[in-house]
Amino acid sequence: MPESPFDQRRYQVRHDWGVAGLRRLAPADVVVIVDVLRFSTTVTDAVARGESVPLDASAHAVSLNGAAVAEAATGSDATVLLGCLRNAAAVAGAVLDIQRRRAERTSIAVIAAGELGGRETDAPLRFAVEDQLGAGAVVDALGALGIDHTSPESAAACEAFRGLRGAVRHLLTASGSGQELLDRDARAEVLNAAAVDAASVVPVLRAGSFVAY
């Protein structure tokens, strides 16, 4: 891939948005997909219950964005993980383990899924505050383990999470995505997604399904 000023290849920890952002970044050894409401959180909880979650048509049916990014990430040799607010520290631990196993510096692309406006191939991608916070939580947790050579984009997401961590519950319920779920009487689901580091499991994509790392 030709070098670009926007591919963040100079940095170990990179951050961008959606499928386009994944493709814009230089290839990474690990891809962490963050879709807080709801794909990453739902799959994390399912895997914590011992389930295996296929990345199949049913996954795409319920996730316009997270599943699409995961599918796009399968086109590389990267290890694909799902991150959210609930498992940010666990994700960082998994990344550190991968780096130790590889015995070399490991690059990480933290991809915030965002919200797609529809299923059309040219549907616009909307900024989603919950995914900004989730990506920032993952970057912050990586930094706490010494994986802190972050791109400016990653650093900005990290500082957004650090500065707003105390307001995460409010921000998720007040966000557009949160309000949409509240309108469906799913307040408990939003509050569950806002529980930082409440889960210790990390979904990893293996043989077409998400299982526990």
C-alpha positions as CSV (number, residue, x, y, z in Angstrom):
1,M,0.0,0.0,0.0
2,P,1.4,3.4,-0.9
3,E,2.2,5.6,2.0
4,S,-0.3,8.4,2.8
5,P,-0.1,11.3,5.3
6,F,-3.4,9.9,6.8
7,D,-2.3,6.2,7.2
8,Q,-0.8,6.7,10.7
9,R,1.9,4.1,9.9
10,R,4.4,6.0,12.0
11,Y,2.5,5.1,15.2
12,Q,1.9,1.9,17.0
13,V,-1.6,2.8,18.1
14,R,-3.8,4.2,15.3
15,H,-7.4,5.3,15.2
16,D,-10.0,6.0,12.5
17,W,-13.7,5.5,11.7
18,G,-15.7,2.8,9.8
19,V,-14.7,0.7,6.9
20,A,-13.2,3.6,5.1
21,G,-11.1,4.5,8.1
22,L,-9.9,0.9,8.3
23,R,-8.8,1.0,4.7
24,R,-7.2,4.4,5.1
25,L,-4.9,3.2,7.8
26,A,-1.7,1.3,7.1
27,P,-2.2,-2.5,7.7
28,A,-2.0,-3.3,11.4
29,D,-1.2,-6.5,13.3
30,V,-4.3,-6.1,15.5
31,V,-7.6,-4.5,14.6
32,V,-9.9,-3.6,17.5
33,I,-13.4,-2.8,16.4
34,V,-15.5,-0.6,18.7
35,D,-19.2,-0.5,18.3
36,V,-20.5,0.3,21.8
37,L,-24.2,0.5,20.9
38,R,-24.6,-2.3,20.2
39,F,-22.5,-4.9,18.3
40,S,-19.3,-4.9,20.3
41,T,-21.1,-4.9,23.7
42,T,-23.7,-7.5,22.6
43,V,-21.1,-9.9,21.3
44,T,-18.9,-9.4,24.4
45,D,-21.7,-10.3,26.7
46,A,-22.7,-13.3,24.5
47,V,-19.1,-14.6,24.5
48,A,-18.9,-14.1,28.3
49,R,-21.8,-16.5,28.5
50,G,-19.8,-19.1,26.7
51,E,-21.4,-18.5,23.3
52,S,-19.8,-18.4,19.9
53,V,-21.1,-15.6,17.6
54,P,-20.8,-16.2,13.9
55,L,-20.0,-13.2,11.6
56,D,-22.7,-14.2,9.2
57,A,-25.8,-12.8,7.6
58,S,-27.6,-12.6,10.9
59,A,-24.8,-10.5,12.4
60,H,-25.0,-8.1,9.4
61,A,-28.8,-7.9,9.8
62,V,-28.5,-6.5,13.3
63,S,-25.4,-4.4,12.8
64,L,-25.0,-1.9,10.0
65,N,-21.6,-0.8,11.0
66,G,-19.7,-3.1,13.5
67,A,-20.2,-6.3,11.5
68,A,-19.3,-4.5,8.3
69,V,-16.0,-3.3,9.7
70,A,-15.3,-6.8,11.1
71,E,-16.0,-8.3,7.6
72,A,-13.6,-5.8,6.0
73,A,-10.9,-6.6,8.6
74,T,-11.0,-10.3,7.6
75,G,-9.3,-9.3,4.3
76,S,-6.0,-8.9,6.1
77,D,-3.7,-11.0,8.3
78,A,-4.6,-9.0,11.4
79,T,-6.0,-10.4,14.6
80,V,-9.5,-9.0,14.9
81,L,-10.8,-8.2,18.4
82,L,-14.0,-6.5,19.6
83,G,-13.7,-3.7,22.1
84,C,-16.2,-1.6,24.0
85,L,-16.4,0.3,27.3
86,R,-17.2,-2.9,29.2
87,N,-13.9,-4.7,28.2
88,A,-11.4,-2.0,27.4
89,A,-8.8,-3.1,30.0
90,A,-9.3,-6.7,28.9
91,V,-8.7,-5.8,25.3
92,A,-5.5,-4.0,26.2
93,G,-4.4,-7.1,28.1
94,A,-5.1,-9.3,25.1
95,V,-3.1,-7.0,22.8
96,L,-0.2,-7.1,25.2
97,D,-0.4,-10.9,25.2
98,I,-0.4,-10.9,21.4
99,Q,2.7,-8.6,21.4
100,R,4.5,-10.9,23.8
101,R,3.7,-14.0,21.7
102,R,4.9,-12.3,18.5
103,A,8.0,-11.1,20.4
104,E,8.0,-7.8,18.4
105,R,6.4,-4.4,18.3
106,T,2.8,-4.9,17.4
107,S,0.7,-2.3,15.6
108,I,-3.0,-1.7,16.6
109,A,-5.8,-0.1,14.6
110,V,-8.6,1.0,16.9
111,I,-11.6,1.4,14.6
112,A,-14.7,3.2,15.9
113,A,-17.7,1.9,13.9
114,G,-19.8,5.0,14.0
115,E,-23.4,5.0,12.7
116,L,-24.3,4.4,9.1
117,G,-27.3,6.2,7.7
118,G,-28.6,3.1,5.8
119,R,-27.6,-0.1,4.1
120,E,-26.6,1.6,0.8
121,T,-23.0,1.3,-0.2
122,D,-22.7,5.1,-0.2
123,A,-24.6,5.7,3.1
124,P,-23.0,8.5,5.1
125,L,-21.2,7.6,8.4
126,R,-22.3,9.6,11.4
127,F,-20.0,10.4,14.4
128,A,-21.1,8.4,17.4
129,V,-20.0,9.7,20.8
130,E,-20.3,6.2,22.4
131,D,-17.8,4.8,19.9
132,Q,-15.4,7.8,20.5
133,L,-15.5,7.1,24.2
134,G,-15.1,3.3,23.7
135,A,-12.1,3.8,21.4
136,G,-10.6,6.3,23.8
137,A,-11.1,3.8,26.7
138,V,-9.2,1.1,24.7
139,V,-6.3,3.6,23.8
140,D,-6.2,4.7,27.5
141,A,-6.0,1.1,28.7
142,L,-3.2,0.3,26.2
143,G,-1.3,3.3,27.4
144,A,-1.6,2.0,31.0
145,L,0.2,-1.1,29.9
146,G,3.0,0.8,28.2
147,I,1.7,0.6,24.6
148,D,1.5,4.4,24.3
149,H,3.1,5.4,20.9
150,T,-0.2,6.8,19.8
151,S,-1.2,8.8,16.7
152,P,-2.7,12.3,17.3
153,E,-6.1,10.8,16.4
154,S,-5.7,8.1,19.1
155,A,-4.5,10.6,21.6
156,A,-7.5,12.8,21.1
157,A,-9.9,9.9,21.6
158,C,-8.0,8.9,24.7
159,E,-8.2,12.3,26.2
160,A,-11.9,12.6,25.4
161,F,-12.5,9.4,27.4
162,R,-10.2,10.4,30.3
163,G,-11.9,13.8,30.6
164,L,-15.4,12.5,30.3
165,R,-15.1,9.1,32.1
166,G,-17.2,10.3,35.0
167,A,-20.0,11.3,32.7
168,V,-20.1,8.1,30.6
169,R,-23.5,6.9,31.8
170,H,-25.1,10.3,31.1
171,L,-23.4,10.7,27.8
172,L,-24.5,7.3,26.5
173,T,-28.1,7.8,27.6
174,A,-28.2,11.3,26.2
175,S,-26.5,10.5,22.9
176,G,-28.5,10.0,19.7
177,S,-27.9,6.2,19.7
178,G,-28.8,6.0,23.4
179,Q,-32.0,8.0,22.9
180,E,-32.9,5.7,20.0
181,L,-32.6,2.7,22.3
182,L,-34.4,4.4,25.2
183,D,-37.3,5.0,22.8
184,R,-37.4,1.2,22.4
185,D,-37.5,0.7,26.2
186,A,-33.9,-0.5,26.2
187,R,-32.5,1.8,28.9
188,A,-31.0,-1.2,30.8
189,E,-29.0,-2.1,27.7
190,V,-27.5,1.4,27.4
191,L,-26.5,1.4,31.0
192,N,-25.0,-2.0,30.7
193,A,-22.9,-0.7,27.7
194,A,-21.7,2.2,29.9
195,A,-20.2,0.0,32.6
196,V,-16.5,0.6,32.1
197,D,-14.3,-2.5,32.6
198,A,-17.2,-4.6,33.9
199,A,-16.3,-7.5,31.6
200,S,-13.1,-9.5,31.4
201,V,-13.7,-11.4,28.1
202,V,-12.4,-10.3,24.7
203,P,-14.1,-11.6,21.6
204,V,-11.6,-12.6,18.9
205,L,-12.6,-13.6,15.3
206,R,-11.5,-17.1,14.6
207,A,-12.8,-19.3,11.6
208,G,-15.7,-16.9,11.0
209,S,-17.0,-16.6,14.5
210,F,-16.3,-14.5,17.6
211,V,-15.1,-16.6,20.5
212,A,-13.3,-15.8,23.8
213,Y,-9.6,-14.8,23.3
